[in-house]
């Protein structure tokens, strides 16, 4: 059985396809997101060429567990939360076009849930939250659970860890207890800048800015603090001796430390490890500095995943491939069952208790094409 995982990242679309198990990787590819945004046909042809028996992703902010044949305009709109009157962001429009192409081709594809949809998180932790971590964060947490289970030779249900995802765009930190995500902080509620993104926004700043484009949610992060433009992580890292770059990194690093501290309060028992994932965790200088700080603060083992089975496709795509396999009752079925991926329901807008919030009116204003 071929299982394909797709990660629609901010910088790259990563694709990882495994046949039966992780020892047989049949597709390992990373494609510029800009290329996908301009024309999703190329990545669609690659997806079809795998002849995958099952596919998971791309799912954007995340949907309840659902087959792509059931996708409606409403579902596709909820994957990107992009207002029809806003600037048309190519990356988001490319993702929507790809989803429609996959549906029309009759592919056996499923959505991945955003973290807020997981039944393993208590309702009181979801109040007035949308982005506790997008669907890709759910998938990368699955990769961390699988990795710890492999390393320690324990069942998924005995894994206990904090997964830190340091993406090119957004950061997220997930608390995993007994193999289940029990809490998370991510995206636009993260307590410190991501690499591209401002993350948590001061309410007074939002008020002063007034009406602003969704594009603003992809700005204001470490690379903008350092140089007011988008830099490759290697170039950012090479300039850490400069004051503004150091300020940017320390702000981002402290945000991660604070997020980890927040997640520690949700555990009954101390987690076994903090596992670092994502594009920036592969930048040795940044990872080493963060590892030292986390060790000093929390006295918990900190490491990158050791059971990496793809070279080009990054952590999220590998986790998504594992979930795809498990969804079809393959070797990793227990991973899907433990994390309750198939038990998700509802929408990411179900937990807003703001006066006069009209979910259906909001959805009607979102793009689906």
C-alpha positions, 0 to 999 in steps of 0.5 A: 500500500502506497501512502502519500503525505503532503505538506503545503508549507509556507516556503515549500510543498513537501511530498513523502510517499511510503510503500507499506512502511518507512523502509520503502520511500517511493517519493521524497520531494520538496517543491517551491511553494511559489511554483505551486502558487503560480501553477499547481498542475505540476505538483498535481501531476507528481501526486498522480504519478505516485499512484498512491492508494491513500493521500493525506493533505493539504489541509491548511487550517484543518478540517474534521476527518473527511474524504475529499469526495465530500469536500464542499465550497464551505470545506475548501474555504475553511482550509485557508480562511481567506476573505473574498474581499482581501488581497488574493494571496497566491499560495492560498489560491494555489492550495485551493485549486490543488484541492479541487483538482484532486477532488475532480480526479477522484483521488483517495485523499483525506483531510487532516485536522487542525489541533483545535479539532482534536477530541483529546484537548479539553473544551476549556482549552479551546475557548475563543481559539482557531489556530492552536496549530494548523493541520501540519502541526497535528501531522508533525506531532504524529511524527514526534510520537512515532519517533519516540515510540521507535526510539524507546521501544514503547507503545504510542500510548506511552509516549509523553513529549513536547513537540516544538515545530519551528517552521519557515512561517509559524511556530507551534508547541504541542503537549503530548501525553499518553500519545495524544495532543492534550494542549498546544499553542501555535500560529497567531497565538504563539507567545513570540515571533516566528521566522516570518510571522508576528505570531501573537498580536497585541490587541491594541496594535490590531486596533491601531492597524485597523482593517488589514490584509491576511498578508500581514499575518505572514509578516513581522517575524524574526527575519523582518525584525532583523532586516525588514525583508525575507532572508534565507535562514542560513543568511539570518544565522550568519549575521547573528553577531549583528545586534538587530539579528541577535535581538530578533533571534532572542525574541523568537527563542524566548517565545519558544521557551515561554510556549514550552513553559506553558505546555508543561503546566498541562502535563500530569507527569513530566514529559520524557523529552522535548523534540524539535522539528521543522525547517529551522530546527535543521539549522545547527547553530539555532538548534544548538542554542535553543537546546542549551536554553531549554535544557538549562530552563527545564532539565528535560532531554531535548533533541531532533527526531532520530528516525528520519526516513526522508531526505528532501521532504521535511518532518511534517510530510513524513508525519503526514505519510505515517497518518495516511498509512494508518488511516488505511489500516496499515502498519501505523494504524495504531498511531491514528487510533491513539491520536484519535485522528478519525474522531474529529468533527465540526469546524475550526470556528466552533469554539468562538464565544465572542458576542455577535460572532456569526459563524455562517456569515463569516464562512460565506465571506471566505474564498473557496476558489 
